[in-house]
């Protein structure tokens, strides 16, 4: 097995070592960024006189040809050339001749791959930001559509208090908003260019690194050549942001699974996002949500892999970092698939308003409202809580709701409970409207929250740079 790389060592590797050494099956994903970085580097070499104008034109033409070959599928990737960088350089030399070997002047594969990865992470993260925003937009649209649909709010997966479906959906959206912010912050922090840092101690050629960084759309060059090639915390940060996003998508998926069951019956997924059973023809399985739950495990694992990969490395590039790509590639792809599929599933889902409304009638959801009503009349809340708890116990024994308890039972619990207003307190719709605090489920608050969410997401989208 022959490799390129210089005369210090023999031209052959043990077969097992060659297999371990090769990475092109994974890092060929970086071909766009490798060509982009090489283009910027070639222009800088021409500016400082290393390349003539004709040589620059030849190299840029060759890189354009390679881009077209890769896009068309005509490019032949050779594992013997180890990685994406050497594959492209070898082909460039075949197209342009010996001048192809000049392109690597003043750079190392260390700063080259670090630059490629930052370019790739920036591009991919921006695509994911768009996908998060799109999903949030669908959820906000659903919240507006279902504004007057009431449902129970849950704690411990037990019916707790009356709420509205819009309020619940907006809770999903709030999680996505924080996910968006975390990923956007990570993109802002990776906005530094490693190119020109060389292998570890910079370049002896008078490269204007700030100019190259600007050519590649970065805010500035990285400040330290050792850090530029040795650190992958920008990938770790993205992976951790995606892991948290994956957890949130999994939680949404879990609720979709639950709400799709016969036991809940709150939601029906479009057939395009479900499957049937190979054995039981009556089944309609919420596979989209279950697969999203499963993908979250992969994303969490990717974040862990990257953390462990870097934790034992001294400063300065180590070959261990060859293994940084598959985890981040897999994490981004898994989240991308999950966002798109779950967005489509929610956009086409049908909420069963009758089942949501019926769920308000069981579980004594307005018990807290009765306790609050007593507290407003001077009864200490702890005492009011105990009084209503006893009434709930009585209602359970009789097999009725609190609103169906006889007047004499209410009077024995507390004289004020004989007041006709108590029946209004026990109405779920009234209970929801009483919760007018900021962030509560009262209609006016949810309308405000929907409007505010739309403004926030629009501002975030407008703040993203043009692709």
N, C-alpha and C positions, 0 to 999 in steps of 0.2 A: 504494500500500500504506500503510494507516494503522497507527499504533502508539500505545499509551498511554505516558505517561511525562513529561508536563509541557510547559511553554510555552517553554523555552529554545530549542528547535530546531523547525523545521517539522514538521508532522504526517505528512509522507510521506518514504519512503526509496526510494532506487534499488532496483529489483527484485532485483538481485544482492546488494546489501547486506542487504535484508530477508531473503533466503534464508539468507545467512551469519549473520545476527543471531538467527534463530529457533532455539530449542533444545527446544521442547515435545515434539517427536517422541522425544527421549531423556529429558528430565528429568521427563516426566509419570510416570515410575516413582516419583517422590518424593511422589505425591499424598497418601498416608497420612500421611507425616511432615509434609507442609506443613499439613495440616489439624490434626494433633496440636500442632504448634508454634503455629499461629494460635489454637488453643483456649487454650493456656496464656498466650499474649500477651494475648488478649482478657480473660481473667480478671485479669491483672495491671493492665491499663488500667482495669478496673472498681475494683480495690482502691485505685488512686491517684486515682480520681475523674474520669478522662477519659471513662469510659463510665458511664451510669446503669444501674441494675439491668435496666430494660426493654430498653435498648440491648444489654446483654450477652446477655440471653435471646434477643433477635432474631438476633444474630450467631451464637450457639451453635446455634440452631435452623437457621439458614441453612447453617452448616458441616455439620450432620448431614444436611441434605437433599442437599448436594453429595456427601457421602460415599456416600449411597445411590445417587445418580445414577451416580457413577463405577463403583461395584460392579455395578450392573445393566447398564452399558454405554450408558446413556441420555445421558451427559454428552458434549457436543460440544466437542472440543479445537480451538482456533482458532490456527493458526500466526501469524496477524497479531498476536496478543497475546504473542508471543515465547516465553513460558516457562510452567511450571506455576504459578508464583506469580500472575502476572497473569491467567491463565485462571481460577483459582479466585477471585481477588478480583473480577474482572469479573462472574462468575456470582453471587457473594455480593451484590454491589451490585444486580444485577438482582432478586434475591430479597428483599433487605432494604431497598432504597432507599439514600438518601444515607448512612445510618449505616455502610454497607459500606466507605465511604471512610475512616472513622475507624480501622479496624483497623490501618492501616499507621502510625499515630501512634507515634513513638518507635522505629521500626525501619527498617532498610534491607533491600533484597533481598540485600545482602552478608551481614549476620548471619543473615538468614532462610535462605538456601541453605546456609550453613555449618552451621546447626543441623539443617536437614533431612538433610544428608549424614551428620552424626554419628548422628542417630537411625536413618537407614537402615542405615548401616554396622554399628551395634550390633545391630540386629535381624537383618540378614542374616548377620553373623558368628556370632551365636548359633545360627542355623539350621545353619550350616556346622559349628560345633563339635559339634552333635548328630549330624550326618551322619558326621563323622570318628569319633566315639565308636561309632556304630552299625557302621561298617566294622571298627573294631578289635574290637568284640565278636564279630562273625562270624569274624574271623581267630583269636581266642582259642578260640572254640568248635571251630574246625577243628583247632587245635593239640591240644586235649584229645581230640578224636575220633581223631586220627592219632598218638597218643602213641607207639605201638609200631611205627610205620612208619619204617624206615630208608631213607636215601638218601645219595648222595654230596654232600659240600660241594664247592664250586667256587671256584677262583681262575683268572683269565684265561680263564674259561669252559671250563676243563679240570678233569676230575675230580681232586680233591685228597685228601680224607680222608673216612672214613666219618662220617656224622652222622645226624640224624633229621629227618624232615619237620617235626615240631612245632617244632624249634629254628629251622629256616629260616623258618617262618611267623611265629614270634615276632620274628624280625629285621624283617619287614615292620611288625609291630605297634609295635616300638620307634621306627621312623621316624615313624609316625603319632602316637605319643605326643609326640614333640618338635614335630611340626607343630601339634598341639593346643595345646601350651604357647605356641608363638610367636603363634598367633592369639588365644589367651586373653589374653596379655600386651598385644597390640595393643588389644583391647577395653577392657582396664583403663586403658590410657593415653588412650583417646579419651573417657573418662568426664568430660568438661568441656563446659559449655554456652556457645556463643557468643552466644546471644540477649541483646540489650541492648547489644551492642558497637556497634550502629549501622553506618554505612558504614565508619568507620575510627576515629573518636575518641569513641565512646560516644554516649549519649543525654542530652539536656537535661531529659528527664522523670525524675522520681524513681523509676525502676523498681528494684524489689528483685530484683536478678539472682539472688541465691542462692535466693530463693523460687521464681522461675521455673525455675531449674535443678532444684530438688527436684521441682516439679510434673511435669517431663519425665523424672524418674528419673535425672538426672545427679548425680554426687557433689558437684560444685561448678561455679560459673561460671568461664569462662576468665579468667585473671588480667590479660590485656593485650588491649585492644580492637583494636590493629593486628594482633597475632598471630592473634586470633580469626577475623578475616575473610580474612587473607592466606595462611594456611598450610593445606596439604593433606597434611602428612607423615603424618597418621593414615591417609589412603587409601594412601599409598605403603607404609606399614608393613604394612597388610593385604595389599596386592597382592604385596609381597615374600614375606610369609609364605605366601600362596597359590601363588606361583611355586615356592617350595621344595616345598610339598605337591604341586604338579603334577609336579615332577621325580620325587618318590617314587612317585606314582601311575603315572607313565610307566614307571618301573623295574619296578614290580610287573606292569604291563601287558606289558612286554617279556618277563618270565619266563613269564607266562601264554601269550604267543604261542609262545615256545620250547618250553615244556612240552607244548603242544597239538600240536606237529608229530609226524609219524610217526617222525622221527629220535629224539626224546626219548620221546614217548608217556607222559609222566608224568601228564597231566591231560586230562580230557575235559569240555568245557563243555556245559552244557545247551543244547539246540537254540534256546531262546528268546533266547540271547545270541550267536548266530552267524548267518551268512548263507551262501548257496551262491553259486556262480558263475553269471553269465548265460550262460556258454558251456560250462563243464565241470561236468556234473551230479554228479560224485562229490565235489566240494569241500564242506568244512565249514570256513568261515573264522572265525577268532576275532576278529570285528569289534569286539566290545566293548572288547577290550584295545587294538586298533589305534587306535580312535577316542579312547580315553583318552590314548594316546601323542600323538596329534595335538592334542588339546585343550591339552595342557601347553604347546605352542608359543604358543598364543593367550594363555595366562596369563602366561608369561614376557614376551611382548610388551607386555601391559598394564602390568606393573611398569615396564618400560623407558619406556613412553609417559609414565607419571606422573612418573617421575624427570626426564625431559627437559623435560616441561611446566613444572615448577616451578623448574628450575635457573636460568633467566635472569630471574626476576621480582624486581623491587625489592619491598620490604615495603610493604604496602597492596594492596588488591584490584586485580587486573588482569583484563581480560575474557578473557584466555587461559584462565582457570580454568573458563570455560564448558565446556572440553573435558576436564574431569576426570572426567566422569560415565560416558561410554561405556566407557572402559577398566576401571573398577572394576565396573560393571554386568556387562560381558562376562566378566571374570575370575571373579566370584562365580558367575555362571550356569554357566560351563564347569566349574568345580570341583564345583558342586552336582550337575550332571548326571553327571560322572565318578564321584563318590563313590557316588551311588545305583546307577548301572549296575554298577560294579565290585563293590559290595557284594552285589548280587543275583546276579551271575555267580559269585562265590566261594561264596556260600551254597548254590548249586545244583550246583556242580562236583563231579566224581567223580575222585578220585585213583586212579591205576593202581598199586596196591601191588606187583603182580608186576613191573612194569617198573622201579619204583623200587628194588626189592630186586635185580633182575637187574643193574642198573647198578653195584652194588657189586662185582660179580665181574670187572669189566674196568678196567684202568688202574692196577693195583698200589696200591690206595688205602691199604694198611697199611704201605707202605714206611717212612714216618716212625716208625711204631710199632716196627719192627724196629731202626731206628737208635736210638730212645729206649731200647729194651731193652738194646742193647749199651752205651749210655752209662751205664745204671744198673749195669753190671758193670765200670765203670772205663775204658772206651774213650772217649777224647776225642770229643765229638760230631762235630767236623769229620772225624775219621777214620772214625767210624761212618757218617756221611753218604756218604763216598766208597765204603766197603765195600758198603753197600746199593745205591748207584747202579750199581756194577759188577754186582751180582746182578740188578738190573732190566734192565740191558743184556743179560745172559745169558738172562733170561726172555723178552725180546722176540725174541731170535734163535731161541729154541726155540718161540716161539708159545704160551707157557704163563704162568700166574700165578706169583707168587713162591712160593705155597704148594705148587706142583707141581714145584719144582726138586728134583732128586735130592739125597740126603743128602751125597754126595761133593762136589757143587758147593757146597753150603752150608759144608761143612767146609773146603774150600780158601779160602773167603772169610774165615772166622774160626772158630776151634775152638769157641767158645761157641755157634755157630749150630747145632750138632748136637743141642743140648738139645731134648727133646720139647716144652718150654714154648714154643718158637718157633712151633710150629704153632698154638698157642692165640693167640699174639700176632697171627698173621696172620688171625684170624677177625674180620670187620667188627663183629659185635655186641659182641665183647669190647673192641675198640678204642674203640667209642663209650662204653662204660661206664667205661673208664679215664679219660675226660675229665670228671672230677667237679669241676673248678675252678668257681668262681662264674662264671656266664655260659656254661658249657660245655653239651654236648649229652647228658651222662649222664642217664638217666631221672629220677633223683631231683632233679637240678638243673632239668630242664625242668618237672617237676611243681611245684616251688617257684616257678619263673618264671611258670607259668600262674596259680597262686594269687595271686601278688603283682600280676600284671597286672590280674586281676579286681578286686582291692582298689583299685588305683590309679585305674582307670577309673570304678569306682563312686563313689569319693571326688570325682573331677573332676565327674561328673554331678551329684552332690549339692551341689557348690559353686556350680553355675550358678544364677543367680536364676530364679525362676518366670517363665514367659512371660506 
